[in-house]
Amino acid sequence: QVQLVESGGGLVQAGGSLRLSCAGPGRPFRTSAMGWFRQAPGKERGFVSAISRSGGSTYYTESVKGRFTISRDNAKNTVYLQMNSLKPEDTAVYYCAAGYWSIALGSDGGGFGSWGQGTQVTVSS
């Protein structure tokens, strides 16, 4: 298990931007793929984006392509989710996760085993 702490959520108007951050401890973070998931009220938690250990591979769910960007800074043990052109339907609790993932898995997040506590993102219309 990797201890993960998210930050950066909040309330924003539609069309606005937020950047989520997720920090984890040294070596476990650097040896893990990282992902972002979200859960809207009354819905199941779903995959948003993932990034490989090196940062060389990324993947996005279709609804956020071109608007969200995932990145990581292994020197700071931090993964980011830059969210632009936010829409009300992006409102959810966002979770970061650590574990196993490769580009071949696409949106299959079954390899992620460590989760943060979540951060609320609310987009008003």
QUIWOTA-V768667 format. One line per field, one symbol per residue. phi: phi as a letter, one per 20 degrees, with the letter a starting at -180 (. if undefined). psi: psi as a letter, one per 30 degrees, with the letter a starting at -180 (. if undefined). burial: 1 if it has 9 or more other C-alpha atoms within 8 Angstrom, else 0. Layout:
phi = ???
psi = ???
burial = ???
This chain:
phi = .dfccebofrdbfgnecbcecbdcfhggffedfcbccbcegmcffcfdabbfgenfccbcfgfdgnddcebbcffdlcdcceddlfcgfefaeddebcrdacgfelefefeeddceencedcdee
psi = kkkkjllflakllkfallkklkkllceeefgklklklljlkgllklkellklefgfklkkleffkfekkklljffghkkljkjlhkleffklkkkllkbkkleffbgjgffkfkkafkkkkkjk.
burial = 01111101110111011111111110011101111111110000001111111010111110010011111100001111111111110111111111111110001010011111011111110
